[in-house]
């Protein structure tokens, strides 16, 4: 542990203050007795000013500590305010058996359940059955880690209307005074809109691949036939009248095929 962290611990501050007070009283009394031992009145006046000076110094130190603590609390409150004004971010707390003991108010907007409906319930009650074993394995693995080590997992929460809510969870384990694990506290991020956006992009990408395939195969085939037939008409002396009629018929069929494929392609693009 660094020196700065050790000095910030409450017991370090208390012991330091006690030692400073003892040294001040002992040292100042030695100086006072050496200077004014023969004059009771001057001794009393000096003791008075010495006490006032000590009170002023300790008052300033107390003010400094309180102000620093007040600033830290205000900064933390601002961070929490930023956290909870984001509708997709929140916090919850589980006890050692996996039951919800605290949840942030915005949980209702995300899952449909209010705080009362969640408190006292196990997280498994809101986990799809086919994912419960996998989630328990992850929780057991987390419980074996050092308490100082945080954890992250992806959790699918079954909402009140039976829809899957995708959550990214970042948490830590809480210990009691005996260093025994008693609870878990975690922040969560609702990634459901992001997941749905990615799924939509994936579908669009699949559609683009299908359109590219249709354009390179289904559309190209009748177009190639049309080009081949029209090239034969460049020298009509080589084609008999009956062959010309047959080629024109094939040209019509290829043109209709091309038109059908273009219509299908246009319909897919609209979808």
The 8 nearest C-alpha neighbors of each residue, nearest first, counted from 0:
[[1, 4, 2, 5, 3, 6, 8, 7],
 [2, 0, 4, 3, 5, 6, 7, 8],
 [1, 3, 5, 4, 6, 0, 7, 8],
 [4, 2, 6, 1, 5, 7, 0, 8],
 [3, 5, 7, 1, 6, 2, 0, 8],
 [6, 4, 2, 7, 8, 3, 1, 0],
 [5, 7, 3, 4, 8, 11, 2, 12],
 [8, 6, 4, 5, 3, 9, 12, 11],
 [7, 9, 11, 5, 6, 10, 12, 4],
 [10, 8, 12, 11, 13, 7, 6, 14],
 [9, 11, 13, 12, 8, 14, 15, 7],
 [12, 10, 14, 8, 9, 13, 6, 15],
 [11, 13, 15, 9, 10, 14, 16, 8],
 [14, 12, 10, 16, 15, 11, 9, 17],
 [15, 13, 17, 11, 16, 12, 10, 18],
 [14, 16, 12, 18, 13, 17, 11, 19],
 [15, 17, 19, 13, 14, 18, 12, 20],
 [18, 16, 14, 20, 19, 15, 13, 21],
 [17, 19, 21, 15, 20, 16, 22, 14],
 [20, 18, 16, 22, 17, 21, 23, 15],
 [21, 19, 23, 17, 18, 22, 16, 24],
 [20, 22, 18, 24, 23, 19, 25, 17],
 [21, 23, 25, 19, 20, 24, 26, 18],
 [24, 22, 20, 26, 21, 25, 27, 19],
 [25, 23, 21, 27, 22, 26, 28, 20],
 [24, 26, 22, 28, 23, 27, 21, 29],
 [27, 25, 29, 23, 28, 24, 22, 30],
 [26, 28, 30, 24, 29, 25, 23, 31],
 [29, 27, 31, 25, 30, 26, 24, 32],
 [28, 30, 26, 32, 27, 31, 33, 25],
 [29, 31, 27, 33, 28, 32, 34, 26],
 [32, 30, 28, 34, 33, 29, 35, 27],
 [33, 31, 36, 29, 35, 34, 30, 28],
 [32, 34, 30, 31, 35, 36, 29, 28],
 [35, 33, 31, 32, 36, 30, 37, 42],
 [36, 34, 42, 38, 37, 32, 31, 33],
 [35, 37, 32, 38, 33, 34, 42, 39],
 [36, 38, 35, 39, 34, 42, 32, 41],
 [39, 37, 35, 41, 40, 36, 42, 43],
 [38, 40, 42, 41, 43, 37, 36, 35],
 [41, 39, 43, 42, 38, 44, 45, 35],
 [40, 42, 44, 43, 38, 39, 45, 35],
 [41, 43, 39, 45, 35, 40, 44, 46],
 [42, 44, 46, 40, 41, 45, 39, 47],
 [45, 43, 47, 41, 46, 42, 40, 48],
 [44, 46, 42, 48, 47, 43, 49, 41],
 [47, 45, 49, 43, 44, 48, 50, 42],
 [48, 46, 44, 50, 45, 49, 43, 51],
 [49, 47, 51, 45, 50, 46, 52, 44],
 [48, 50, 46, 52, 47, 51, 45, 53],
 [49, 51, 53, 47, 48, 52, 46, 54],
 [52, 50, 48, 54, 53, 49, 55, 47],
 [53, 51, 49, 55, 50, 54, 48, 56],
 [52, 54, 50, 56, 51, 55, 57, 49],
 [53, 55, 51, 57, 52, 56, 58, 50],
 [56, 54, 58, 52, 53, 57, 51, 59],
 [55, 57, 53, 59, 58, 54, 52, 60],
 [56, 58, 60, 54, 59, 55, 61, 53],
 [59, 57, 61, 55, 60, 56, 54, 62],
 [58, 60, 62, 56, 57, 61, 63, 55],
 [61, 59, 57, 63, 62, 58, 64, 56],
 [60, 62, 58, 64, 59, 63, 57, 65],
 [63, 61, 59, 65, 60, 64, 66, 58],
 [62, 64, 60, 66, 61, 65, 67, 59],
 [65, 63, 67, 61, 66, 62, 68, 60],
 [64, 66, 68, 62, 67, 63, 69, 61],
 [67, 65, 69, 63, 68, 64, 62, 70],
 [66, 68, 70, 64, 69, 65, 63, 71],
 [67, 69, 71, 65, 66, 70, 72, 64],
 [68, 70, 66, 72, 67, 71, 65, 73],
 [71, 69, 73, 67, 72, 68, 66, 74],
 [70, 72, 68, 74, 69, 73, 75, 67],
 [71, 73, 75, 69, 74, 70, 76, 68],
 [74, 72, 76, 70, 75, 71, 69, 77],
 [73, 75, 71, 77, 76, 72, 70, 78],
 [74, 76, 72, 78, 73, 77, 71, 79],
 [77, 75, 73, 79, 78, 74, 80, 72],
 [76, 78, 80, 74, 75, 79, 73, 81],
 [77, 79, 75, 81, 76, 80, 82, 74],
 [80, 78, 82, 76, 81, 77, 83, 75],
 [79, 81, 77, 83, 82, 78, 76, 84],
 [82, 80, 78, 84, 79, 83, 77, 85],
 [83, 81, 79, 80, 84, 85, 78, 88],
 [82, 84, 85, 80, 81, 89, 79, 88],
 [83, 85, 81, 82, 86, 80, 88, 79],
 [84, 86, 83, 87, 88, 82, 81, 89],
 [87, 85, 88, 84, 105, 83, 89, 108],
 [86, 88, 189, 85, 188, 89, 109, 190],
 [89, 87, 188, 85, 86, 187, 82, 83],
 [90, 88, 187, 186, 103, 83, 188, 105],
 [89, 91, 186, 103, 185, 187, 102, 92],
 [92, 90, 102, 101, 185, 184, 103, 186],
 [91, 93, 184, 101, 100, 183, 99, 185],
 [94, 92, 99, 183, 98, 97, 100, 182],
 [93, 95, 182, 97, 96, 98, 181, 183],
 [94, 96, 182, 181, 97, 93, 180, 183],
 [97, 95, 94, 98, 93, 121, 182, 181],
 [96, 98, 93, 94, 121, 95, 122, 99],
 [99, 97, 121, 120, 93, 119, 94, 96],
 [98, 100, 93, 118, 119, 101, 120, 92],
 [99, 101, 118, 93, 92, 119, 98, 94],
 [100, 102, 92, 91, 99, 118, 103, 93],
 [103, 101, 91, 90, 114, 92, 104, 106],
 [102, 104, 90, 105, 89, 106, 91, 101],
 [105, 103, 106, 102, 107, 114, 113, 89],
 [104, 106, 107, 108, 103, 86, 109, 89],
 [107, 105, 109, 104, 108, 103, 110, 113],
 [108, 106, 111, 113, 112, 110, 105, 109],
 [107, 109, 105, 106, 111, 110, 86, 112],
 [110, 108, 106, 107, 111, 105, 87, 189],
 [111, 109, 158, 107, 112, 108, 106, 159],
 [110, 112, 107, 159, 108, 109, 158, 113],
 [113, 111, 107, 110, 116, 159, 114, 117],
 [112, 114, 107, 116, 115, 111, 117, 106],
 [113, 115, 117, 116, 118, 102, 112, 104],
 [116, 114, 118, 117, 113, 112, 119, 102],
 [115, 117, 113, 114, 112, 118, 120, 119],
 [118, 116, 114, 115, 120, 119, 99, 113],
 [119, 117, 99, 100, 115, 120, 116, 114],
 [118, 120, 99, 98, 100, 117, 121, 116],
 [121, 119, 98, 117, 118, 99, 122, 124],
 [122, 120, 98, 123, 97, 124, 99, 119],
 [121, 123, 124, 125, 97, 98, 120, 126],
 [124, 122, 126, 121, 125, 131, 127, 97],
 [125, 123, 122, 121, 126, 120, 127, 157],
 [126, 124, 157, 123, 122, 156, 127, 158],
 [125, 127, 123, 156, 124, 157, 131, 128],
 [128, 126, 130, 129, 131, 157, 125, 156],
 [129, 127, 131, 130, 126, 132, 123, 125],
 [128, 130, 127, 131, 132, 133, 126, 134],
 [131, 129, 128, 133, 127, 132, 134, 126],
 [130, 132, 134, 128, 133, 129, 135, 126],
 [133, 131, 135, 134, 130, 136, 129, 128],
 [132, 134, 136, 130, 131, 135, 137, 129],
 [133, 135, 137, 131, 136, 132, 130, 138],
 [136, 134, 138, 132, 137, 133, 139, 131],
 [135, 137, 139, 133, 134, 138, 140, 132],
 [136, 138, 140, 134, 135, 139, 141, 133],
 [139, 137, 135, 141, 140, 136, 142, 134],
 [140, 138, 142, 136, 141, 137, 135, 143],
 [139, 141, 137, 138, 143, 142, 136, 144],
 [142, 140, 138, 144, 143, 139, 137, 150],
 [143, 141, 139, 140, 144, 138, 145, 172],
 [144, 142, 141, 140, 139, 145, 146, 138],
 [145, 143, 141, 142, 146, 148, 140, 147],
 [144, 146, 147, 148, 143, 142, 149, 141],
 [147, 145, 148, 172, 144, 171, 173, 149],
 [148, 146, 145, 149, 171, 172, 144, 173],
 [149, 147, 146, 145, 150, 144, 171, 172],
 [150, 148, 171, 170, 147, 151, 169, 146],
 [149, 151, 170, 169, 171, 148, 141, 152],
 [152, 150, 169, 168, 170, 149, 153, 167],
 [151, 153, 168, 167, 154, 150, 169, 137],
 [154, 152, 167, 166, 168, 155, 151, 165],
 [153, 155, 166, 165, 156, 167, 152, 168],
 [154, 156, 165, 164, 163, 166, 126, 157],
 [157, 155, 164, 126, 125, 163, 158, 154],
 [156, 158, 163, 125, 161, 162, 126, 164],
 [159, 157, 110, 161, 162, 160, 156, 111],
 [158, 160, 111, 161, 112, 110, 157, 162],
 [159, 161, 158, 162, 111, 157, 110, 163],
 [162, 160, 158, 159, 157, 163, 156, 164],
 [161, 163, 158, 160, 157, 164, 159, 156],
 [164, 162, 157, 156, 155, 158, 165, 161],
 [163, 165, 156, 155, 191, 157, 166, 162],
 [164, 166, 155, 191, 190, 189, 154, 163],
 [167, 165, 189, 154, 188, 190, 153, 155],
 [166, 168, 153, 188, 187, 152, 154, 189],
 [167, 169, 187, 152, 151, 186, 153, 166],
 [170, 168, 151, 185, 186, 150, 187, 167],
 [185, 171, 169, 150, 184, 149, 186, 168],
 [170, 172, 149, 184, 183, 150, 185, 173],
 [171, 173, 183, 146, 182, 184, 180, 174],
 [174, 172, 182, 183, 180, 181, 171, 175],
 [175, 173, 180, 178, 179, 181, 172, 176],
 [174, 176, 178, 177, 179, 181, 180, 173],
 [177, 175, 178, 174, 179, 180, 181, 173],
 [176, 178, 175, 179, 174, 180, 181, 173],
 [179, 177, 174, 175, 176, 180, 173, 181],
 [178, 180, 174, 177, 175, 181, 176, 173],
 [181, 179, 174, 173, 182, 178, 175, 172],
 [180, 182, 95, 174, 173, 179, 94, 175],
 [183, 181, 94, 95, 173, 93, 172, 180],
 [184, 182, 172, 93, 173, 92, 171, 94],
 [183, 185, 92, 170, 171, 91, 93, 172],
 [170, 186, 184, 169, 91, 90, 171, 92],
 [185, 187, 90, 169, 89, 168, 170, 91],
 [186, 188, 168, 89, 167, 88, 90, 166],
 [189, 187, 88, 167, 166, 87, 190, 168],
 [188, 190, 166, 87, 191, 165, 88, 187],
 [189, 191, 193, 165, 192, 166, 188, 194],
 [190, 192, 165, 194, 193, 189, 164, 195],
 [193, 191, 195, 194, 190, 196, 189, 197],
 [192, 194, 196, 190, 191, 195, 197, 189],
 [195, 193, 191, 197, 196, 192, 190, 198],
 [194, 196, 198, 192, 197, 193, 191, 199],
 [197, 195, 193, 199, 194, 198, 192, 200],
 [196, 198, 200, 194, 199, 195, 201, 193],
 [197, 199, 201, 195, 196, 200, 194, 202],
 [200, 198, 196, 202, 201, 197, 195, 203],
 [201, 199, 197, 203, 198, 202, 204, 196],
 [200, 202, 198, 204, 199, 203, 197, 205],
 [203, 201, 205, 199, 204, 200, 206, 198],
 [204, 202, 206, 200, 205, 201, 207, 199],
 [203, 205, 201, 207, 202, 206, 200, 208],
 [206, 204, 202, 208, 203, 207, 201, 209],
 [205, 207, 203, 209, 204, 208, 210, 202],
 [206, 208, 210, 204, 209, 205, 211, 203],
 [209, 207, 211, 205, 206, 210, 212, 204],
 [208, 210, 206, 212, 207, 211, 213, 205],
 [211, 209, 207, 213, 212, 208, 214, 206],
 [210, 212, 208, 214, 209, 213, 207, 215],
 [213, 211, 209, 215, 210, 214, 216, 208],
 [214, 212, 217, 210, 216, 211, 215, 209],
 [213, 215, 218, 211, 212, 216, 210, 217],
 [214, 216, 212, 213, 219, 211, 218, 217],
 [217, 215, 219, 213, 218, 214, 212, 220],
 [216, 218, 213, 219, 220, 214, 215, 260],
 [219, 217, 214, 220, 216, 260, 257, 221],
 [218, 220, 222, 216, 215, 217, 221, 223],
 [219, 221, 223, 222, 218, 217, 216, 224],
 [222, 220, 253, 224, 223, 257, 219, 218],
 [223, 221, 219, 225, 224, 220, 226, 218],
 [222, 224, 226, 220, 221, 225, 219, 227],
 [225, 223, 221, 227, 222, 226, 228, 220],
 [224, 226, 222, 228, 227, 223, 250, 229],
 [227, 225, 223, 229, 224, 228, 230, 222],
 [226, 228, 224, 230, 225, 229, 223, 231],
 [229, 227, 225, 231, 230, 226, 224, 246],
 [230, 228, 226, 232, 231, 227, 225, 233],
 [229, 231, 227, 228, 232, 233, 226, 234],
 [232, 230, 228, 229, 233, 234, 227, 235],
 [233, 231, 229, 235, 234, 230, 228, 238],
 [232, 234, 231, 230, 235, 229, 236, 237],
 [233, 235, 232, 236, 237, 231, 238, 230],
 [234, 236, 238, 232, 237, 233, 231, 239],
 [237, 235, 234, 238, 239, 232, 233, 240],
 [236, 238, 235, 234, 239, 231, 232, 233],
 [239, 237, 235, 236, 242, 243, 240, 234],
 [238, 240, 242, 241, 243, 237, 236, 235],
 [239, 241, 243, 242, 244, 238, 245, 235],
 [240, 242, 244, 243, 239, 245, 238, 246],
 [243, 241, 245, 239, 244, 240, 246, 238],
 [242, 244, 240, 246, 241, 245, 247, 239],
 [243, 245, 247, 241, 242, 246, 248, 240],
 [246, 244, 242, 248, 243, 247, 249, 241],
 [247, 245, 249, 243, 248, 244, 250, 242],
 [246, 248, 250, 244, 249, 245, 243, 251],
 [249, 247, 245, 251, 250, 246, 244, 252],
 [250, 248, 246, 252, 251, 247, 253, 245],
 [249, 251, 247, 253, 248, 252, 225, 246],
 [250, 252, 254, 248, 249, 253, 255, 247],
 [253, 251, 249, 255, 254, 250, 256, 248],
 [254, 252, 256, 221, 250, 255, 251, 257],
 [253, 255, 257, 251, 256, 252, 250, 258],
 [256, 254, 258, 252, 257, 253, 251, 259],
 [257, 255, 253, 259, 254, 258, 252, 221],
 [256, 258, 254, 260, 255, 221, 259, 218],
 [257, 259, 255, 261, 256, 260, 254, 262],
 [260, 258, 262, 256, 257, 261, 255, 263],
 [261, 259, 263, 257, 262, 258, 218, 264],
 [260, 262, 264, 258, 263, 259, 265, 257],
 [263, 261, 265, 259, 264, 260, 266, 258],
 [264, 262, 266, 260, 261, 265, 267, 259],
 [263, 265, 261, 267, 262, 266, 260, 268],
 [264, 266, 262, 268, 263, 267, 261, 269],
 [267, 265, 263, 269, 268, 264, 262, 270],
 [268, 266, 270, 264, 269, 265, 263, 210],
 [267, 269, 265, 266, 270, 264, 210, 206],
 [268, 270, 266, 267, 265, 264, 263, 262],
 [269, 267, 268, 266, 265, 206, 203, 264]]
